[in-house]
Amino acid sequence: MKFAEHLAAHITPEWRKQYISYEEMKAMLYAAVEQAPSSEVTEEDVITRYYARFDEQFFRVCDKELAKINTFFSEKMAEATRKYTTLKSDLQASKDQHGDGLRNRKGFAFLTKLKNVPARKMQDLKLAFSEFYLSLILLQNYQNLNFTGFRKILKKHDKLMTTSNGAKWREDNVDCSTFNTNKDIDKLIQEVEGTFTSELEQGDRQRAMKRLRVPPLGEAQSPWTTFKVGLFSGAFIVLVVSVILSGEPRGGRSSKTFLIRTLIIRTLTLFGPHYSDLFFKLY
């Protein structure tokens, strides 16, 4: 898969304009090559000046893109830090409200006892931490995609222009940029995993990671499960109608008992004849 397709498939839609403008920058490179003076009819110094002017324009765009990405990443990191502080406060308040006291656990020893803070229920806390964890993964993905985008586009620049200016610009600007060198996102992800495991899943890391990796919101139901539910629901409705229309047989058996018994037998038959046979024996 080409990087442009990979980028389009993995971006966070709400942040679309904050990613590197890879396609536009690639189009600039190809346009520059197509519009370059022919070496057969143009002096070498003219061609050199042409590519020098283009590089000046191209790297101005790179500067603008890098500034945009650095700013957005810094804002999101600050937002994530504030959010995590709030979540920890809510968790501590919930523990205090339920008489858990201030346990001297890693990551919570520094918290002071909070007053008048509405504590969330355990499930609400788990959901809040899961959603927050997902936002951290998306930010980490943003960081990686943009670095790869710069590396790819600058490598393409050097290949098309037959130069090493792109690699030099990356070393001087991207490699030491804020969004690339900041590792706080990795530390925050690890800390959230540890907190969620120890405080909300009683130390069960496997269960904690399953919950974090698959957030409760937006879970896609299995198509096979949907099919089975629809099939048996429809069959059940048909059985109810058919039993009602069949009426009560001759004999002293009450209509209510007959309808219930017939409905159970026909429903169990859907799962296999041995289930209905078992019902007859028990009945």
LUMLUMVO-52480 format. One record per residue: y, z, x of N, C-alpha, C in turn. Coordinates in pm, whole numbers, plus 32768, in hexadecimal, padded with zeros to 4 digits. Layout:
BEGIN
YZXYZXYZX ...
***
This chain:
BEGIN
7F8980008054800080008000807D80008058 80DB7FA8803981597FA4808381AA80218066 8200804580C7824A80C280B782A680BE803D 82E2804C8021833B80427FAC82F080667F2C 827480387F21822380597EAC81FB80EC7EAD 81D9811E7F2381B581AB7F31822B82057F0A 82A281E07F378319822E7F168333822E7E80 832B81B87E44834481AE7DB482DF81FE7D62 826482087D9581FA824D7D4B820182E57D5A 824683167DC1824283A67DDE82C883ED7DD2 833083A77DAC83B183E97D9F83B384427D22 840A84A47D24842484F57CAD848E84AB7C5C 846E847F7BE184CB842B7B95855984637B89 856584E77B7685E985227B67863D85197BE6 85FC85057C56864284FF7CD7864A84707D0D 862F840F7CBA862083857CE8869383577D43 870E83767D1F878283467D6B879783927DED 874B83FE7E00875E84517E7786FF842C7EEA 86A683CF7ED2864C83A27F3C868E83357F91 8653831B8003868482AF8059867E822B800D 86E781DB801A86ED81597FD5869F80F28027 861F8105802A85CA80B6808485CE80218063 85C07FFE7FE585BD7F717FBE86407F2C7FE0 86B07F6E7FC687337F337FE387467F1F8079 871A7F8180C787287F76815886CD7F0A8190 86577EFD815785FC7E92818286377E098160 86747DFF80EB86B37D8180C487247D5D8123 876E7DC2815187D97DA981B387A27D6B8233 87327D9F826086F67D6D82DD86CB7CDC82CF 86857CBD826386567C34825186CA7BD3823C 87317C0081F787A67BAA81E287EC7B8E8266 87F27BF382BD88337BE0833F87E87B7A8394 87647B7E838E87147B1F83DB87257A9183A5 87257A85832087327A0082E387BC79C382FC 88227A17830088AB79E6831088D879DE83A2 88827A0483FC88A67A03848A88BC797484BC 891A79608516893278DA854E88B678A88598 88A078288591882D77EC85D4884477EC866B 87DE781686B387E9781A874587ED778E8782 87C5772A873387C276A18767884D7664876F 88A776928718892D76558714899C76BA872D 89777737874A89DB77A0875A89CB77E287E2 8A3B7802881F8A38784488A18A0078D28893 89C4790188FE8980798288FD89DE79F688E2 8A5879F1891B8AB57A5F89068AE47A688875 8AE779F7882F8B0B79F887A08A9E7A3C874F 8A237A1D877089B17A5D872B89AF7AF38748 89CD7B1687C589CF7BA487EA8A387BEF879B 8AB07BB3878C8B1B7BF487408AF57C0086AC 8AAF7B9B867A8A847B9D85ED8A287C1585D3 89C57C26862789677C95861489A87D1D8630 8A0A7D1F86898A517D9C86A58AA27DC7862A 8AE47D6585E98B2F7D8585708AD27DB28500 8A5E7D7084F889FE7D99849089CC7E2784AA 89AB7E468527897B7ECC854789E37F368523 8A5F7F17853B8ACA7F7685198ACB7F908483 8ABC7F2684358AB87F3383A38A397F7B8376 89C87F5683B089477F9083888942802583A5 8970804D841A896980DB843E89CF812F83F2 8A3980F083C08A94813883668A4B815B82E4 89FA80FC82B589A98116823D89448185825A 8908818182D088A981EA82F788EC827382F9 89658278833089B082F6833489C8832B82A6 89EE82D2824E8A0A82F881C4898C832C817F 891D82E68194889E8310815888718398818E 888083AA821088568427824E88AA849C821B 892C8487820E898484F181DB895E8515814B 893F84B080FB891784C780708898851C806A 883784F980BB87B6853F80BA87C485CD80EF 881085DE815B882686648192886886C0812C 88CD868B80E8891686DC808588BC87048011 887286A47FDD881C86C07F6A87AE87237F90 8772871080058707876A8030873C87F88042 87B18806807E87EB888B8093880988D0800F 883D88837FAF885B88BC7F2B87DB88EB7EE6 8773889B7EED86F588C07EAD86B289377EF1 86BF89407F74868789B37FBB86D08A337F95 87548A2C7F8B87A28AA17F63877D8ACA7ED4 876C8A677E7E87448A817DF486BA8AC17DEE 865E8A907E4085D58AC67E4285D58B567E74 86278B737ED8862E8BFB7F0E86618C5C7EA5 86C88C327E5B86FE8C877DF086968C9B7D82 86508C317D6085EC8C397CF6857B8C977D1C 85518C917D9984E38CE87DC5850E8D7B7DC4 85898D947DE985BD8E1D7DE485BA8E517D55 85DF8DFC7CF685DE8E237C6985508E3D7C38 84F28DE87C5F84678DFA7C36842D8E7B7C6E 844C8E997CEA841A8F157D2584568F8F7CDF 84D48F847CB985148FF17C7084D490057BE8 84B68F967BA484748F9F7B2183E98FDC7B2F 83A28FB57B98831D8FEA7BAF832390807BCB 838190A87C1F838E91367C3E83B591877BC3 840F914E7B72843991927AF883C491A47A99 836F913E7A9082FA91467A3A829B91B27A6B 828991BB7AEE823292227B27826A92AD7B0C 82EC92BC7B1C832B933F7B04831F93687A72 833393077A1A832F9325798A82A59353795F 823F932079A281B69346797F818293B979D5 81DD93FF7A1681B794767A618170945A7AE3 818493E07B19813F93BD7B95818693F47C0F 8203941B7BFD824D94557C6D826F93EE7CD6 829E941C7D4582BF93C47DB4825093C97E1B 81EF93727E0A8181936E7E6981B193317EEB 818193647F5781AC93357FDA815A92BC8005 816392527FB7811A91D77FD8817591798024 813891258073818590C680C381DA906E8068 825A9067808782B39014803882F990617FCA 82D290DF7FB1830F912A7F46834591B27F75 832F91D17FF283599253802483F192628022 843991F3802C84CA91FB8035850D91FD7FAC 84C291E67F4184FE91DF7EBD852592697E8A 859792707E4D85C292EE7E10859D92EC7D7E 859493617D44856C936B7CB885DC93377C5E 85B992DC7C04861D929C7BB1862692E17B29 869E92E47AF486B693227A7386E792B97A10 86C292CB799386F29276792586D591E2793B 866691C3797A863C9138798B85C7911D792D 85D490BF78D0856690A2787384ED906A78BE 847E90B178B884059086790183BA901D78B1 838D8FB678F4833D8F4E78B282AD8F7D78A5 82698F44784781DB8F5E783C81938F1C78B1 81198F4778CA80CF8F13793D80C18E7B7938 80A18E4578C480918DB478B981148D6B78D1 81828DA678A482048D6978BC82248D667951 82018DD1799682178DD77A2681C38D6E7A6F 81468D627A4680EF8CFF7A8581258C727A70 81538C5779F8818A8BD379DA82088BB97A2B 825E8C1E7A3682DA8C0F7A8282BD8BF47B16 825E8C3E7B4E82398C297BDA81F88BA07BEE 81A78B747B8F81668AF17B9981CC8A817B98 822D8A8B7B3E82958A247B3682EB8A247BB5 83078A9B7BE883578AA57C62830B8A6A7CD8 828A8A877CDF82378A527D4B823689B97D48 822C89817CD1822E88F07CC482B288B77CF6 832188FA7CD983A388C97D0883AB88CC7DA1 8369892E7DDF836789347E72831588C17EAC 82A588A37E6D825188337E9B829E87B07E8F 82E987A07E24833887277E1183A5871C7E7C 83E1878C7EA08449878B7F07840D876D7F90 839887A37FAB835287848028832E86F0802E 830586B97FBD82E6862B7FB4836485D77FCB 83D586047F96845685C17FAB847785BC8040 8461862A8083847A86348112842585CF8160 83A585CB814383498573818B836284DF816E 837C84BF80EF8392843380CA840E83FA810E 84788449811284F48417814E84E8840681E5 84A3846382268490845282B6843E83D582D3 83D483C282858382834A829783D382CD8279 842A82D48215847E826281F284D9823A8264 8519829B82A4856E827D8317851D8243838A 84AB827F83A38458824E8412842C81BE83FA 8406819F837F83D78118835F844880B18366 84BB80D2832C8527807083268563805783AF 856980BE840385A080AD8489853F806284E4 84BF807784CD845B802B851784617F9884F0 84757F7D846E84837EF3843F85027EB58479 856C7F03848285E97ED384BD85D17EA2854B 858E7EF4859B85797ED08627851E7E578636 84BE7E4A85DC84647DD885E284AC7D5685C1 84FF7D58855885457CDF852D85B77CBB858C 85FA7D2085C2866D7D08861886497D0086AD 85CB7D1A86C9859A7D1A875485F07D7687AA 85F37DF4878286457E5787C886057EE087B9 863D7F4387FC860D7FCD87EF867A802987B9 86E47FED87818753803C874D8728809686D9 86CA80658688869C80B48617865481328644 85FD812486A685B4819986D9861481FD8718 867881CA875D86DC8222879B872C826C8730 8751822686C6879E8266865B874B82D28616 86CB82B786028674831B85C4866983988619 86598387869B864F83FA86F586CF844D86F5 8741840886F087C2844D86F887EF84898674 87BA8457860487EE84818582878484BB8523 87188472850D86B4849C84AB865D850E84DF 862D8501855985D18565858F860E85F08594 868F85F985A586D2867B85AE8720869D8530 870C865184C687588667844A872886E58402 877C871783AA875E8792836086E18784830B 86D7871782C28666870A826685E186FE82B0 85E586CD832C856986BB83778541873783C6 85A1877D83FE858287F08453857088728404 85A188758388859688EE833885068904830B 84CA8972833684408992831284378A0682AE 84AA8A2A827584AA8A99821484578A788199 845089F88176840389D18100836F89F18114 833C89DB818D82AF89F981A982958A9081A2 82F28ADE81D982E38B7081D682E98BA48147 83438B6980F783538B95806D82D68B76801B 829B8B038033821F8ADE7FED81B08B41800D 81A28B63808C813B8BC380B581548C4D8079 81D38C74807381F38CF7803D81D68CFD7FA7 81F58C927F6081D98C8E7ED081428C947EB8 80F68C4C7F0880648C507EFB802F8CDE7F10 80648D227F7680388DAA7F91805E8E0B7F23 80D98DFF7EF181088E577E8680B88E417E07 80A48DC47DE4805A8DA47D697FCB8DD97D71 7F8E8DC87DE67F048DF57DF77EF88E8C7DED 7F4B8ED47E377F3D8F667E3E7F738FAD7DC2 7FDE8F787D87801F8FC07D1A7FF68F927C8E 7FD18F147C807FB68EDF7BFA7F248EB87BE4 7ED78EAB7C4F7E498E877C407DED8EEA7C86 7E1D8F647C9C7DCC8FD17CD47D848FAB7D55 7DC48F5A7DA77D8C8F367E287D2A8EC37E26 7D128E887DB27CB58E177DA77D008D967DCC 7CF68D6E7E4B7D438CFB7E7A7D148C787E3A 7C928C6A7E267C5F8BEF7DEB7C978BD97D5F 7C978C437D107CCD8C387C897D658C237C8C 7DA68C677CEB7E378C597CF77E5E8BCB7D1B 7E188B8F7D7B7E3A8B087DA67E1B8AA27D3A 7DB28ABB7CED7D938A617C7F7E038A637C18 7E378AD87BFF7EA58AE67B9F7F258AA47BD5 7F3E8AB57C557FB88A7E7C8F7FB089E77C9F 7F3D89B67CC77F2F89267CDE7F3688D77C5D 7F0A89127BEF7F0C88CE7B6D7F6089217B0D 7FE289097B08803A89577AB18010894E7A1F 802189B979D27FF889BA7945803E894F78F3 80C089377910810888D378C480E1884878F2 80CC87EF789280B0876478B38021874978DC 7FC887A978C57F3C879178E77F058722788F 7EC586C178CC7E8C865178807E0086757851 7DEA866777D17D668685779B7D06861377B9 7C89863577D47C2585D077F27C128573777B 7C1084EE77927BFA848F77247B7484A776DF 7B0E84CF772B7A8B84E976F07A9185617692 7ADC85C876B97AEC863D76637B33861675E2 7B9C85C775EF7BE6859975797B8C8549751C 7B3884F375567ADD84A175067A7A84F874BA 7A40855B74FF79DC85B174BE7A198603744E 7A91863874677AD4868773FF7AF086317385 7B2285B8739D7B3F855E732D7AC1853572E2 7A56851A732D79D884EF72EF79A0855B7294 799485D672C879588641727979B386707208 7A368667721E7A91868B71B17A838629713E 7A7E85A871617A6E854270F979E8854F70B2 797E8569710078F9857870C378F585F17066 7938865C708E793986D6703D797D86BC6FB7 79ED86736FBA7A3586556F3E79DF86006EE2 799B859C6F1C794485466ECC78D485976E8D 789B85F46ED9782F86476EA4785F869E6E31 78D686D76E3E790B872A6DD3791886DA6D52 795086626D607962860D6CE978DC85E66CAD 787B85C16D0477F985946CD077AD86056C8C 77B8867F6CC3777386F16C8677AE87126BFE 7834870D6BF77876872B6B78784F86C46B0E 784C86446B36782B85DB6AD6779985DD6AAE 774286136B0576B386136AE6769186746A75 76E686D76A6076D1873469F2766387986A0E 764487ED69AD75E0885669BA755A88256982 74EB883A69CA7468881069987438886C6929 73CD884168EC7395889468827359891268BD 7360897C6874732989FA68A2738F8A676890 736A8ADF68B773C28B5068A2741F8B6E6914 741C8B1E697A746E8B3969EF75018B2569CC 75558B7C69FB75E48B7169DD76218AF96A23 76878AC269E776C98A4D6A2077078A6D6AA7 77438AE16AB477878B066B3077248B106BA4 76B38B536B8B764E8B636BF476138ADE6C1D 75FA8A8A6BBB75C18A066BD6761F89B16C2C 769E89B16C0776FF89606C50770B898D6CE1 77128A106CF577208A466D7D76A68A246DD1 762E8A396D9575B28A216DDF75A4898D6E04 75C089366DA675B488A66DC0761788796E2A 769088B06E2276F7888B6E8376CF88B56F10 7696892D6F1E766B895E6FA175FC89076FD9 759A88E56F85752888956FB27556880C6FE3 75AB87CC6F9575D687456FB9762F87467035 767D87AF704476D187B970BC767C87CF7138 76188828712D75C08842719F757087C871C6 755387737166750686F971837551869E71E3 75D686A671E276268655723D7609867872CF 75E586F672E875CC87237370753A87137398 74E686E8733B745986D5735B7400871372F1 738A86D972D87332870B726E72FE87977288 72F387BF730972BB88447324731888B372F4 739C889672EC73F988FB72BB73E489137224 73D288A771DA73BC88B7714A733488F7712F 72CE88D77180724A89157170725389AB7189 72A189D171ED72B28A5E720B72F38AA67196 73538A64715573968AA170E373338AB97070 72D98A55705972768A646FEE721C8ADD7008 71F58AF07087719D8B6070A871E48BE67092 72648BEB70BC72AF8C6770AC72D28C81701A 72E78C146FD1730F8C226F47729B8C556EF3 
***
